[in-house]
Amino acid sequence: MRRKKIPMRMCIGCREMKPKKELTRIVRTIEGTIEIDPTGKKSGRGAYFCKNDRCIEASIKEDRLSKALDFHVTEEMALSIKEELLNS
């Protein structure tokens, strides 16, 4: 019997490869908005975070989120995403 392959993704905060299910996806939609994608299936360009505030902080502080999404993420957008992630 073959084992099922576990999809791996890189956290843009700590830059570690982890199973996709352990990470939270942020997506830039076609309309140009940035949203949290709990299902991991929304269409658009995505970036992944570990579920801890250090990774979120690092990615925002070093502008990694903007680079990963190929979109200028304003400070207000980044703070609202951070609040949503930490409250969920």
C-alpha positions as CSV (number, residue, x, y, z in Angstrom):
1,M,0.0,0.0,0.0
2,R,1.3,3.5,-0.9
3,R,1.4,6.2,1.7
4,K,-0.4,9.4,0.9
5,K,1.9,12.3,0.2
6,I,1.6,15.2,2.8
7,P,1.6,18.6,1.0
8,M,4.3,20.8,2.6
9,R,4.4,24.6,2.5
10,M,6.9,27.2,3.8
11,C,6.0,29.6,6.6
12,I,7.0,33.1,5.4
13,G,7.8,34.1,9.0
14,C,10.2,31.4,10.2
15,R,10.9,30.0,6.7
16,E,10.4,26.4,7.9
17,M,8.7,23.7,5.7
18,K,5.6,22.3,7.5
19,P,2.6,20.3,6.6
20,K,0.0,22.5,4.9
21,K,-2.7,21.7,7.5
22,E,-0.6,23.2,10.3
23,L,-0.3,26.6,8.6
24,T,-2.8,29.4,8.0
25,R,-3.1,30.8,4.4
26,I,-3.4,34.4,3.5
27,V,-4.7,35.0,-0.1
28,R,-4.6,38.0,-2.4
29,T,-7.9,37.7,-4.4
30,I,-8.4,38.6,-8.0
31,E,-10.1,41.8,-6.8
32,G,-7.0,42.9,-5.0
33,T,-8.2,42.3,-1.4
34,I,-6.2,40.3,1.2
35,E,-8.1,37.7,3.2
36,I,-7.5,34.8,5.5
37,D,-8.3,31.6,3.8
38,P,-9.2,29.0,6.4
39,T,-10.1,26.3,3.7
40,G,-6.8,26.8,1.8
41,K,-8.8,26.6,-1.5
42,K,-9.7,30.2,-2.5
43,S,-8.3,31.3,-5.8
44,G,-5.6,33.8,-5.8
45,R,-2.0,34.2,-4.8
46,G,-1.3,32.7,-1.3
47,A,1.2,32.9,1.5
48,Y,1.4,30.7,4.6
49,F,2.0,31.4,8.3
50,C,2.6,29.3,11.4
51,K,-0.1,29.8,14.0
52,N,2.1,31.9,16.3
53,D,2.5,35.7,16.6
54,R,6.3,35.7,16.1
55,C,6.0,34.4,12.5
56,I,3.3,37.0,11.8
57,E,5.4,39.8,13.3
58,A,8.5,38.8,11.4
59,S,6.7,38.6,8.0
60,I,5.1,42.0,8.5
61,K,8.2,43.7,9.9
62,E,10.4,42.4,7.1
63,D,7.8,43.0,4.4
64,R,7.8,39.3,3.5
65,L,4.0,39.3,3.2
66,S,4.1,41.9,0.4
67,K,6.8,40.0,-1.5
68,A,5.0,36.7,-1.1
69,L,1.7,38.1,-2.4
70,D,3.3,40.2,-5.0
71,F,1.2,43.1,-3.8
72,H,1.9,46.2,-1.6
73,V,0.4,45.3,1.8
74,T,-0.3,48.5,3.7
75,E,0.4,48.7,7.5
76,E,-3.4,48.9,8.1
77,M,-4.0,45.7,6.1
78,A,-1.2,43.9,7.9
79,L,-2.5,44.9,11.3
80,S,-6.0,43.9,10.6
81,I,-4.8,40.5,9.3
82,K,-2.6,40.1,12.4
83,E,-5.6,40.9,14.7
84,E,-7.8,38.4,12.9
85,L,-5.2,35.6,13.1
86,L,-4.5,36.2,16.8
87,N,-8.2,36.3,17.6
88,S,-9.2,33.1,15.7
